Amino acid sequence: MSRRELRVVRLLEPDLCVDCRFAHQAEVELADGNVQQMLYCRRLDCDNWDYSSAEPARRVEVMPEEGS
């Protein structure tokens, strides 16, 4: 994954991301060291993001898609 400033943001309507072609399962390490399963979005201009609570992510490991 390229060196970008990755952020963890809240989703306004998480159900919209379930079938989105830009969303992928990922393992995310937060700034405090906790690791959680989240969605990684390749779309950089999504209207479903709430930036007000954005926090940095240390590491993101995108899981391979099933069937690949």
MITORGU-903496 format. One line per 5 residues: number of its first residue (from 0); their letters; for each residue x, y, z of N, C-alpha, C. Coordinates in nm, 2 decimals. Layout:
BEGIN
NUM	a	X Y Z X Y Z X Y Z ~ ... .
END
This chain:
BEGIN
0	msrre	0.09 -0.12 0.00 0.00 0.00 0.00 0.09 0.12 0.00 ~ 0.06 0.22 -0.08 0.14 0.34 -0.09 0.14 0.42 0.04 ~ 0.24 0.50 0.06 0.25 0.58 0.18 0.15 0.70 0.17 ~ 0.04 0.69 0.23 -0.06 0.80 0.23 -0.10 0.82 0.37 ~ -0.15 0.94 0.40 -0.20 0.96 0.53 -0.34 0.90 0.54 .
5	lrvvr	-0.35 0.79 0.60 -0.48 0.72 0.61 -0.56 0.76 0.74 ~ -0.69 0.78 0.72 -0.77 0.82 0.83 -0.88 0.72 0.85 ~ -0.93 0.71 0.98 -1.04 0.63 1.02 -1.16 0.73 1.03 ~ -1.26 0.71 0.95 -1.38 0.80 0.96 -1.50 0.72 0.99 ~ -1.60 0.78 1.05 -1.73 0.72 1.07 -1.81 0.72 0.95 .
10	llepd	-1.89 0.61 0.93 -1.98 0.60 0.81 -2.12 0.65 0.85 ~ -2.18 0.73 0.77 -2.31 0.78 0.80 -2.42 0.67 0.78 ~ -2.41 0.59 0.68 -2.50 0.48 0.65 -2.41 0.36 0.61 ~ -2.37 0.28 0.71 -2.28 0.17 0.68 -2.34 0.07 0.59 ~ -2.47 0.05 0.58 -2.53 -0.05 0.49 -2.50 -0.02 0.35 .
15	lcvdc	-2.48 0.11 0.31 -2.45 0.15 0.17 -2.32 0.09 0.13 ~ -2.23 0.06 0.22 -2.09 0.02 0.18 -2.09 -0.13 0.16 ~ -2.19 -0.21 0.20 -2.19 -0.35 0.20 -2.17 -0.40 0.05 ~ -2.24 -0.34 -0.04 -2.24 -0.39 -0.18 -2.16 -0.29 -0.27 ~ -2.09 -0.20 -0.21 -2.01 -0.10 -0.29 -1.89 -0.16 -0.35 .
20	rfahq	-1.86 -0.14 -0.47 -1.74 -0.20 -0.54 -1.61 -0.14 -0.49 ~ -1.62 -0.02 -0.42 -1.50 0.04 -0.37 -1.46 0.00 -0.23 ~ -1.55 -0.07 -0.16 -1.52 -0.11 -0.02 -1.47 -0.25 -0.01 ~ -1.37 -0.26 0.08 -1.30 -0.39 0.10 -1.28 -0.41 0.25 ~ -1.28 -0.53 0.30 -1.25 -0.56 0.44 -1.11 -0.53 0.46 .
25	aevel	-1.07 -0.48 0.58 -0.94 -0.45 0.61 -0.91 -0.47 0.76 ~ -0.79 -0.50 0.80 -0.75 -0.50 0.94 -0.68 -0.37 0.96 ~ -0.72 -0.29 1.05 -0.67 -0.15 1.07 -0.61 -0.14 1.21 ~ -0.49 -0.09 1.22 -0.43 -0.06 1.34 -0.44 0.09 1.37 ~ -0.51 0.13 1.48 -0.53 0.26 1.52 -0.41 0.32 1.59 .
30	adgnv	-0.41 0.45 1.61 -0.30 0.52 1.67 -0.27 0.47 1.81 ~ -0.37 0.42 1.88 -0.34 0.37 2.02 -0.30 0.23 2.02 ~ -0.28 0.17 1.90 -0.23 0.03 1.89 -0.34 -0.08 1.88 ~ -0.46 -0.04 1.90 -0.57 -0.14 1.88 -0.59 -0.17 1.74 ~ -0.62 -0.30 1.71 -0.64 -0.35 1.58 -0.79 -0.39 1.56 .
35	qqmly	-0.86 -0.34 1.46 -1.00 -0.37 1.44 -1.02 -0.41 1.29 ~ -1.13 -0.48 1.27 -1.18 -0.51 1.13 -1.26 -0.39 1.09 ~ -1.23 -0.33 0.97 -1.31 -0.22 0.92 -1.32 -0.23 0.77 ~ -1.38 -0.13 0.71 -1.38 -0.12 0.56 -1.28 -0.03 0.52 ~ -1.21 -0.06 0.41 -1.12 0.02 0.34 -1.19 0.07 0.21 .
40	crrld	-1.19 0.20 0.19 -1.26 0.25 0.07 -1.16 0.31 -0.03 ~ -1.17 0.26 -0.15 -1.08 0.32 -0.26 -1.13 0.44 -0.32 ~ -1.26 0.48 -0.29 -1.32 0.60 -0.34 -1.28 0.71 -0.25 ~ -1.22 0.81 -0.30 -1.17 0.92 -0.21 -1.26 1.04 -0.19 ~ -1.38 1.03 -0.25 -1.47 1.14 -0.24 -1.61 1.10 -0.20 .
45	cdnwd	-1.62 1.00 -0.12 -1.75 0.94 -0.08 -1.83 1.04 0.01 ~ -1.96 1.05 -0.02 -2.05 1.13 0.06 -2.10 1.06 0.19 ~ -2.06 0.94 0.21 -2.11 0.86 0.32 -2.01 0.87 0.44 ~ -1.91 0.96 0.43 -1.81 0.97 0.54 -1.84 1.09 0.63 ~ -1.82 1.07 0.76 -1.83 1.18 0.86 -1.69 1.21 0.90 .
50	yssae	-1.63 1.32 0.86 -1.50 1.36 0.89 -1.48 1.42 1.03 ~ -1.59 1.45 1.10 -1.58 1.52 1.22 -1.50 1.44 1.33 ~ -1.50 1.31 1.32 -1.43 1.23 1.42 -1.31 1.16 1.36 ~ -1.26 1.21 1.25 -1.15 1.14 1.18 -1.03 1.13 1.27 ~ -0.96 1.01 1.27 -0.84 0.99 1.34 -0.74 0.92 1.25 .
55	parrv	-0.61 0.93 1.28 -0.51 0.87 1.19 -0.51 0.72 1.22 ~ -0.47 0.64 1.11 -0.45 0.50 1.12 -0.30 0.47 1.10 ~ -0.25 0.38 1.19 -0.11 0.35 1.17 -0.08 0.25 1.06 ~ -0.17 0.15 1.04 -0.15 0.05 0.94 -0.28 0.00 0.89 ~ -0.29 -0.03 0.76 -0.41 -0.09 0.70 -0.37 -0.20 0.62 .
60	evmpe	-0.43 -0.32 0.64 -0.40 -0.44 0.56 -0.53 -0.48 0.50 ~ -0.54 -0.46 0.37 -0.67 -0.49 0.30 -0.67 -0.64 0.28 ~ -0.78 -0.71 0.31 -0.80 -0.85 0.30 -0.82 -0.89 0.15 ~ -0.77 -1.00 0.10 -0.80 -1.04 -0.03 -0.94 -1.07 -0.05 ~ -0.99 -1.04 -0.17 -1.13 -1.06 -0.20 -1.16 -1.21 -0.21 .
65	egs	-1.27 -1.26 -0.17 -1.31 -1.40 -0.18 -1.32 -1.43 -0.33 ~ -1.28 -1.55 -0.37 -1.29 -1.59 -0.51 -1.17 -1.54 -0.59 ~ -1.07 -1.47 -0.53 -0.96 -1.43 -0.61 -0.84 -1.52 -0.59 .
END
